Amino acid sequence: MASVIGAAVVLAVGVAAFLLLLLGLDVAILIKLRSSIPQEPLWETHPHVDALDGT
């Protein structure tokens, strides 16, 4: 019975580590995307875009 509990603990720790790794990658990707997005409003960088209706 102890081996079953041990296997369950190892599996749970592995799944938790995998989810934390995915979360870390997602956060890193979001930070990279956010830093690459220009901070100016769209209508300043693209004059043909109207600020009100987005066309």
C-alpha positions as CSV (number, residue, x, y, z in Angstrom):
1,M,0.0,0.0,0.0
2,A,2.9,2.4,0.7
3,S,4.1,2.0,-2.8
4,V,0.8,3.1,-4.2
5,I,0.8,6.2,-1.9
6,G,4.4,6.9,-2.9
7,A,3.5,6.7,-6.6
8,A,0.5,9.0,-6.1
9,V,2.7,11.5,-4.3
10,V,5.4,11.4,-7.0
11,L,2.7,11.8,-9.7
12,A,1.1,14.7,-7.9
13,V,4.4,16.5,-7.5
14,G,5.3,15.9,-11.1
15,V,1.9,17.3,-12.3
16,A,2.3,20.3,-10.0
17,A,5.8,21.0,-11.3
18,F,4.6,20.7,-14.9
19,L,1.7,23.1,-14.3
20,L,4.1,25.6,-12.6
21,L,6.4,25.3,-15.6
22,L,3.6,26.0,-18.0
23,L,2.4,29.0,-15.9
24,G,5.9,30.4,-15.8
25,L,6.2,30.1,-19.6
26,D,2.8,31.7,-20.1
27,V,3.8,34.6,-17.8
28,A,7.2,35.0,-19.7
29,I,5.4,35.0,-23.0
30,L,2.8,37.6,-21.8
31,I,5.6,39.9,-20.5
32,K,7.5,39.6,-23.8
33,L,4.4,40.3,-25.8
34,R,3.4,43.2,-23.6
35,S,6.9,44.8,-23.9
36,S,6.8,44.4,-27.7
37,I,3.4,46.2,-28.0
38,P,3.9,49.9,-28.6
39,Q,2.7,52.0,-25.8
40,E,1.3,54.8,-28.0
41,P,-2.4,54.7,-28.8
42,L,-3.2,53.1,-32.1
43,W,-4.6,56.3,-33.7
44,E,-1.3,58.1,-33.0
45,T,0.8,55.5,-34.8
46,H,-1.8,54.8,-37.5
47,P,-3.5,58.2,-38.4
48,H,-6.1,56.5,-40.6
49,V,-7.5,54.7,-37.6
50,D,-10.3,56.8,-35.9
51,A,-10.0,56.9,-32.2
52,L,-13.7,56.5,-31.6
53,D,-14.9,53.8,-33.8
54,G,-11.7,52.0,-34.6
55,T,-12.1,52.1,-38.4
